[in-house]
Amino acid sequence: MERELVRKFKDGKLVKVKIVMEGGVIKDARITGDFFAHPEEGIEIIEKELIGKDLCNARQAVESAIGGITLIGLRAEDLIAMVQECLDRDR
Amino acid sequence: MKKLRVIGFEFGDAPFNMALDEAIMRSVGAGKSPPTLRLYGWDPPAVSIGYFQEIREEVDLEFCHEKGIQVVRRLSGGGAVLHTPKELTYSFSVEANDPSVPQDIQGSYLKICAPIISALREIGIPASFRPVNDIEVGKRKISGSAQTRRFGAVLQHGTILLGMDYSLLPALRARAEKLTEKGAKDIAGRITTVAETLGKEVGHVEFSRILVRKFEDHFGAVADFSDLSEDECIAPTLEERYRSIDWTFRR
């Protein structure tokens, strides 16, 4: 099952979260858009961390992985909320 | 900063341009090259997309194919940009701990954009900085920049619209929800160029000269026009990556 959420933030940045669920766990996660993240690999780490997680422990995986990233164009809490909302749609 | 190496204006194609920025950044980050300002142009025209962007959402690939527009994914984040041969592009690389560039990202954008603003003002364009990373005239964007910090270096590269070939703008798939906020109907209405603002053309080399002088002033450095190091000639191998489907379509 695939869920997608697109949101535009106040300085015009567009962020899309796409999550593929299979059998109650995350099979694939993609965070795309025109934001900046330093270091860039931080976003790929979040995506990897999400894989294999279920609805209960996904948020925590994002929260712990996001700590070391400086985001420009969206706030960490916005991204966490987007992942959560995307997952909630799946329930 | 004592010395600023300058790689003088040259046209290149999109994968070459991005590969050379990366090669310079790696060499500067490894302490093998001094701080470097590179000036370049895009021929053929190209669309560059940000590191995190989904290519099919941002680019009209069919239109690009028809018009001979290359598509390349940048190492830096940010949005999709149409680069036509009338644009002047800069890249600026310094070591990550260089005291002349602030550690905080917003501050560093401002610091590196300041000489560009000075150069535009010198030719009579009332340009000003718009956070996070744009330079505007009135409400219209004339220059946009993107930054990446890797390999022990800070790389900031960006556009300076000396001119623009508006007929190629359909290469970008503009999203309605993004444009309404800034109060303009389409992308063309949100940007302006040196040629439009002044009513005359300013050449790549002419503006590059002014820009180099402003970078010298702002960074208290002396420009040193020199060649690439042997190290930076790894660009051809990097170029292959920027030409590859894997890299370009990775998102």
Chai-1 contact restraints between the chains, C-beta under 6 A:
chainA,res_idxA,chainB,res_idxB,connection_type,confidence,min_distance_angstrom,max_distance_angstrom,comment,restraint_id
A,K8,B,E177,contact,1.0,0.0,6.0,A-B,restraint_1
A,G12,B,K178,contact,1.0,0.0,6.0,A-B,restraint_2
A,G12,B,E181,contact,1.0,0.0,6.0,A-B,restraint_3
A,L14,B,K178,contact,1.0,0.0,6.0,A-B,restraint_4
A,T32,B,F52,contact,1.0,0.0,6.0,A-B,restraint_5
A,T32,B,E54,contact,1.0,0.0,6.0,A-B,restraint_6
A,T32,B,R251,contact,1.0,0.0,6.0,A-B,restraint_7
A,G33,B,F52,contact,1.0,0.0,6.0,A-B,restraint_8
A,D34,B,G50,contact,1.0,0.0,6.0,A-B,restraint_9
A,D34,B,Q53,contact,1.0,0.0,6.0,A-B,restraint_10
A,D34,B,G78,contact,1.0,0.0,6.0,A-B,restraint_11
A,D34,B,G79,contact,1.0,0.0,6.0,A-B,restraint_12
A,F36,B,G77,contact,1.0,0.0,6.0,A-B,restraint_13
A,H38,B,R149,contact,1.0,0.0,6.0,A-B,restraint_14
A,E40,B,Y51,contact,1.0,0.0,6.0,A-B,restraint_15
A,I72,B,I105,contact,1.0,0.0,6.0,A-B,restraint_16
A,I72,B,V132,contact,1.0,0.0,6.0,A-B,restraint_17
